[in-house]
Amino acid sequence: MRLSFKAENKWVFSDGSGGTINASIQDEEFWLKMDRHEVTFGKGDNLKVLISTKTFQSAKGKIETEHTIIKVLEIIPPPQMKLFEPPR
């Protein structure tokens, strides 16, 4: 994931299959929480989102796809590796 802290910029996300998508985030509540430092995330985290995908033909006749994140539903941290098992 590549991010930008400007609302008008697009972020780059993994699509889960090895590819990437560029998407803008339209979730105002998410932006407000980031501005107030109420949400944090880091490398390896996943975002569960409601996303809109629009495919259209451009004025030049090219097929294009636009992704917009409508709502960030959850920030999912990566699984933590257990170094030691508790005694039984």
Residue pairs with C-beta under 8 A, 6 or more apart in sequence:
1 11
1 12
1 13
1 14
1 47
2 11
2 12
3 11
4 10
4 11
5 34
7 24
7 25
7 31
8 24
9 24
10 22
10 23
10 24
11 22
11 23
11 24
11 25
11 69
12 20
12 21
12 22
13 20
13 21
13 22
13 23
13 47
14 20
15 21
21 67
22 67
23 51
23 67
23 68
23 69
24 67
24 68
24 69
25 31
25 68
25 69
25 72
26 68
26 69
26 70
27 69
27 70
27 71
27 72
29 71
30 39
30 71
30 72
33 39
39 75
41 47
41 75
41 77
44 77
44 78
45 75
45 76
45 77
45 78
46 75
46 76
46 78
47 69
47 72
47 74
47 75
47 76
48 72
48 73
48 74
48 75
48 76
49 69
49 70
49 71
49 72
49 73
50 69
50 70
50 71
50 73
51 67
51 68
51 69
51 70
52 67
52 68
52 69
52 70
53 65
53 66
53 67
54 65
54 66
54 67
54 68
55 63
55 64
55 65
55 66
56 63
56 64
56 65
56 66
57 63
57 64
58 64
